[in-house]
Amino acid sequence: MTNETWVQVREGLLKRVGRNNFVTWIEPLRLMGLDEGVARFEVPTLFFGDWVQRNFADHIRMRLTEAGSPVERLEFAVSNTPRAPLKEVKAAAPAAPAARARPAPAEEDLRGAPLDARFTFDSFVVGKPNELAHAAARRVAEGGPVTFNPLFLYGGVGLGKTHLMHAIAHDLQKRQPGARVLYLSAEQFMYRFVQALREREILGFKELFRSVDVLMVDDVQFIAGKDSTQEEFFHTFNALVDQNKQIVISADRAPGEIKDLEERIKSRLQCGLVVDLHPTDYELRLGILQQKADFYREQYRGLVIADGVLEFLAHRITTNVRVLEGALTRLFAFASLVGREITLDLAQDCLADILRASDRKVTIEEIQRKVAEHYNIRLSDMIGPKRLRTIARPRQVAMYLAKQLTPRSLPEIGRRFGGRDHTTIMHGVRKIEELMATDSQLADDLQLLRRLLQA
Ligand SMILES: Nc1ncnc2c1ncn2[C@@H]1O[C@H](COP(=O)(O)OP(=O)(O)OP(=O)(O)O)[C@@H](O)[C@H]1O
């Protein structure tokens, strides 16, 4: 395998595992050899190799095999030459004797994940679903006295959380070039923490994280269930809040809904401003498409996009912004390749797969499964006869969602719920509608479930 092929394989991996994972786990891998079905990599630490083995081995094997180098097994060896564990993250300084005072953490240690230059406030389209999140992010980006801490942004996949966090960081860096702003994913936080533990550099780690002016942690749900990382995060969080330093956190759901996150952390996260990025509406999607199309018109001079195409896409692709952007990118690239105007026909042809996937309908079985999972009950109890409140209520939630999210009639839904009568389903749906008005926990549950089902 040539170096070039490995570069191509890495590009394929970037698409598969996402930018954050790629930067943290794939980029630092060094392919050392490939023979007899074994790919050998050099990694910064044993932990690193273990992690890649457990989480990304299948992806890597598959991409290598596709590139013409069949691989059955991956092997990892720790690099002998000292080097930074991650491209963007400087290794901690060598251990200082305990009695000597430590120097202040160096500027370069403060480098977190790289910021995407395109993710600015200027390129963020504001609409009803994200206006509060945008306003709060702007407020934080102004700097000055901390008014809410933390700012907690949450929302489904691809709705702009990372974009807003990068925009805050860009703005702060422009306004206050001296400010110590650290942006990283929760996964990188864990990685740096474990690395510090291994290298007995935990003091350096603590000092570093306590010396920042603004800390931004993306996808915090990642640390749920990881006990010592949570513990360290908790202490870091408290220390910064005590010093009145701004914290910005993002997650795929509200603090209270993150499973396996310690209660004390949940409650801290709820102390500041918790803002939801709602699923996009038609106007916002159209706005985003128009902005992107302007950019592409510049790039592909001479390309014409017929009236109604952007409206058609905004109407049909409702999943998330990333998919929407991907569709437009593909459309422009394809049209420029074949030298044709972008018409509705061309869009339907070129984006058939994306349009089909967006048409995906939620099924009653999926609803039952997700609701059972959420409330921790058996799937069989969804259709069974038990009347216990802890089972009957989730069942009614599933009935309600089945009515809302599928085109099925009440008798049809009744049949899928163990042959219940349509009046039972109607009663269940009404009950949930009534309760939702007064029970905010239930309303939150429903919002989350709806989002999970429509993702
Ligand atoms: N309102 C918006 N205006 C312009 N672009 C947007 C907007 N919302 C999202 N995007 C774009 O959509 C893509 C996905 O956004 P982003 O990575 O911020 O999502 P996310 O909420 O962090 O999702 P994930 O949970 O998957 O990380 C990015 O390219 C981003 O620029």
The ligand as an SDF file (V2000), in Angstrom:
LIG
                    3D

 31 33  0  0  0  0  0  0  0  0999 V2000
  -28.3970   27.8010   11.1360 N   0  0  0  0  0  0  0  0  0  0  0  0
  -27.4060   27.3590   10.3670 C   0  0  0  0  0  0  0  0  0  0  0  0
  -26.8700   28.1460    9.4210 N   0  0  0  0  0  0  0  0  0  0  0  0
  -25.8810   27.7140    8.6160 C   0  0  0  0  0  0  0  0  0  0  0  0
  -25.3400   26.4920    8.7010 N   0  0  0  0  0  0  0  0  0  0  0  0
  -25.8080   25.6560    9.6410 C   0  0  0  0  0  0  0  0  0  0  0  0
  -26.8680   26.0400   10.5090 C   0  0  0  0  0  0  0  0  0  0  0  0
  -27.1590   24.9940   11.3250 N   0  0  0  0  0  0  0  0  0  0  0  0
  -26.3140   24.0140   10.9760 C   0  0  0  0  0  0  0  0  0  0  0  0
  -25.5080   24.3990    9.9740 N   0  0  0  0  0  0  0  0  0  0  0  0
  -24.4690   23.6030    9.2950 C   0  0  0  0  0  0  0  0  0  0  0  0
  -24.8210   22.2360    9.3990 O   0  0  0  0  0  0  0  0  0  0  0  0
  -23.6920   21.4260    9.6130 C   0  0  0  0  0  0  0  0  0  0  0  0
  -23.8570   20.6690   10.9090 C   0  0  0  0  0  0  0  0  0  0  0  0
  -23.7930   21.5670   11.9970 O   0  0  0  0  0  0  0  0  0  0  0  0
  -23.0150   21.2550   13.3580 P   0  0  0  0  0  0  0  0  0  0  0  0
  -21.7910   20.4330   13.0900 O   0  0  0  0  0  0  0  0  0  0  0  0
  -22.8320   22.5320   14.0950 O   0  0  0  0  0  0  0  0  0  0  0  0
  -24.1010   20.3370   14.0720 O   0  0  0  0  0  0  0  0  0  0  0  0
  -24.1740   19.7740   15.5390 P   0  0  0  0  0  0  0  0  0  0  0  0
  -25.4380   20.2980   16.1160 O   0  0  0  0  0  0  0  0  0  0  0  0
  -22.9200   20.0610   16.2790 O   0  0  0  0  0  0  0  0  0  0  0  0
  -24.3520   18.2360   15.2480 O   0  0  0  0  0  0  0  0  0  0  0  0
  -23.6670   16.9430   15.8940 P   0  0  0  0  0  0  0  0  0  0  0  0
  -24.4340   16.6600   17.1040 O   0  0  0  0  0  0  0  0  0  0  0  0
  -23.8390   15.9260   14.8270 O   0  0  0  0  0  0  0  0  0  0  0  0
  -22.2250   17.2820   16.1380 O   0  0  0  0  0  0  0  0  0  0  0  0
  -22.4980   22.3680    9.6360 C   0  0  0  0  0  0  0  0  0  0  0  0
  -21.9060   22.3660    8.3700 O   0  0  0  0  0  0  0  0  0  0  0  0
  -23.1150   23.7230    9.9440 C   0  0  0  0  0  0  0  0  0  0  0  0
  -22.3730   24.7740    9.3850 O   0  0  0  0  0  0  0  0  0  0  0  0
  1  2  1  0
  2  3  1  0
  2  7  2  0
  3  4  2  0
  4  5  1  0
  5  6  2  0
  6  7  1  0
  6 10  1  0
  7  8  1  0
  8  9  2  0
  9 10  1  0
 10 11  1  0
 11 12  1  0
 11 30  1  0
 12 13  1  0
 13 14  1  0
 13 28  1  0
 14 15  1  0
 15 16  1  0
 16 17  2  0
 16 18  1  0
 16 19  1  0
 19 20  1  0
 20 21  2  0
 20 22  1  0
 20 23  1  0
 23 24  1  0
 24 25  2  0
 24 26  1  0
 24 27  1  0
 28 29  1  0
 28 30  1  0
 30 31  1  0
M  END
$$$$
